[in-house]
Amino acid sequence: MMRGILTFFTLTSVIFFPWPFAATFAVVLAFTEPLIPLAVGIFADTLYYTPHTNTLPLFTLYGAAMTGIAFIVRSRLRASIMRG
């Protein structure tokens, strides 16, 4: 239930707040839900798309990179490789 509420707040932060706040919120939430940065990137690219300005969906690419990093960190923590 709490993860769903945090996901909703992250997606609405893309609309109401500047992108650095939304990106920080997505990165923090990525450690509990790794696919959130990708979803936020796709949502931001869809929401702020303007034709003929940029050929690459940068927010989606950054979200995919952060999702990959979050999956790697989570797998290492579950395997107890990164613990001190």
ChimeraX attribute file (.defattr): number of C-alpha atoms within 10 A of each C-alpha:
attribute: neighborCount
match mode: 1-to-1
recipient: residues
	/A:1	6
	/A:2	7
	/A:3	11
	/A:4	10
	/A:5	10
	/A:6	16
	/A:7	20
	/A:8	11
	/A:9	14
	/A:10	23
	/A:11	21
	/A:12	14
	/A:13	18
	/A:14	22
	/A:15	14
	/A:16	10
	/A:17	11
	/A:18	10
	/A:19	14
	/A:20	10
	/A:21	14
	/A:22	23
	/A:23	20
	/A:24	13
	/A:25	20
	/A:26	30
	/A:27	19
	/A:28	14
	/A:29	19
	/A:30	21
	/A:31	16
	/A:32	12
	/A:33	19
	/A:34	24
	/A:35	19
	/A:36	26
	/A:37	33
	/A:38	22
	/A:39	20
	/A:40	25
	/A:41	24
	/A:42	19
	/A:43	18
	/A:44	20
	/A:45	17
	/A:46	13
	/A:47	11
	/A:48	10
	/A:49	12
	/A:50	9
	/A:51	7
	/A:52	6
	/A:53	7
	/A:54	9
	/A:55	7
	/A:56	9
	/A:57	14
	/A:58	14
	/A:59	21
	/A:60	20
	/A:61	16
	/A:62	17
	/A:63	24
	/A:64	21
	/A:65	13
	/A:66	20
	/A:67	23
	/A:68	16
	/A:69	15
	/A:70	22
	/A:71	16
	/A:72	12
	/A:73	16
	/A:74	18
	/A:75	13
	/A:76	13
	/A:77	12
	/A:78	10
	/A:79	10
	/A:80	10
	/A:81	10
	/A:82	11
	/A:83	8
	/A:84	4
